[in-house]
């Protein structure tokens, strides 16, 4: 079952930024409902770049609560601020997804115990203090560090979402095949295999034809073992592409209504 | 060295349904059939014996024998199959068939009601098999059986609307039937569900074949549907109905009385029906509609063993 992580509740978007500034729950609720109806499995929640660090934790808690009042979906708590992650987890109903740790030891040692403590899933980025590796092998090696450390903290691979890191195709073209190959290798790291995820729209940053690039990459990545993506759940073509890929990969049983069924949880 | 036993980690389950005022439970499993070491099998497969609302035309003598005194009286026949140990009664409304008696909806509904009131087990009502006619008679039957929580079928892609609406309104379950095709099977469940009948009020019939007559096709469909259900496909996570008797008794190995080289008809006919049933029990079927009382006895002996927990 492919998991769409709806990207829209993010302070990068002006309507969400204003909603945060005015404590107006309506846009948050509306986007929660819209994305749920469009087929989102998780709601990504990101306070955005303008929120002051000292206020991020409080804002995160408010966003999570507001979104979950509107719909019965779990949240992907998307911030680099550890206090904000924990405040989000405290108010979250059900199993949350922490977004994210890297393979840096200090981060893993802080965030894996937190995930275990709140019974949350967690995204692990295949990068460390040296940045994003170029080759598939190096990405996979970092993924292995993430799997091993998660295991040491009692987190099952099925709760670990490895992100091999997608770079924009217009500036880092050589990363494309490496990222796809890393997806294939990550799925072989353990049994059960770790889950995988990407920030989909990175692939098309500042390029024309963004929707086309996004959906082409999504289909290619799904063939390589992509289980989920932070993406625009309201892009109908993109969701149709994911639905069709699950059918062609024989991950769900075909029926004439498959596009509709894919969006139902 | 310790051996690590591989266990599948399923994430979902088959819907549990409860038929009749008695609430006989079916389904609810969280793993493939009888793998108690992997998950829960809360309810055993159930059997039904068929009762015709008018004297059947194609029953071989050997099959008529146990019902000889009741074969033209559906109420008495129904009481008898309950005595003989069937968990449910499957009333087949053949009299409505245009080539049989072409009985009216009101007539068959009256019989269905009389049978329901005469027994203390849940009722399955099966139409005459002509889609249009079943679309006419089954809604009337559903109304007459209000409150009985009966299982009504077969609903097909061509007649599901009227029957589903009535089953929903009068509190029944439907049997959704599709021709040996998992994609059509899934689509029909979806169409029925979209009319407002919850998925846990549907059981599906993938159309089975008897031993030697395409049994492997239906086996594969059931197995695929079960794996789909256990990995989260709710549209296929409904109990499965298998029309065992109807198929097994079509086989010449079962109905041919005069074939000494195959041994006594009694032995092989029962074996044919039981082997067909046990095969589909292993594939994932939940409700077994059979014809001979001896077959359900033998089948239940198998189920008794299969239901003993192998958890460790």
Contacts between the chains, C-beta under 8 A, distances in Angstrom:
chain1	res1	chain2	res2	distance
A	1	B	231	7.4
A	1	B	232	5.2
A	158	B	9	7.9
A	192	B	9	6.7
A	252	B	228	7.3
A	252	B	233	6.2
A	253	B	182	5.9
A	253	B	183	6.8
A	253	B	186	5.5
A	253	B	224	6.9
A	253	B	225	7.7
A	253	B	228	4.9
A	253	B	233	6.0
A	253	B	236	6.5
A	254	B	183	4.8
A	254	B	186	7.6
A	255	B	183	5.3
A	255	B	184	7.8
A	255	B	186	4.0
A	255	B	187	4.1
A	255	B	190	6.2
A	255	B	235	7.3
A	256	B	183	7.6
A	256	B	187	5.1
A	257	B	187	6.2
A	257	B	190	5.1
A	257	B	191	7.9
A	261	B	190	6.5
A	261	B	235	6.4
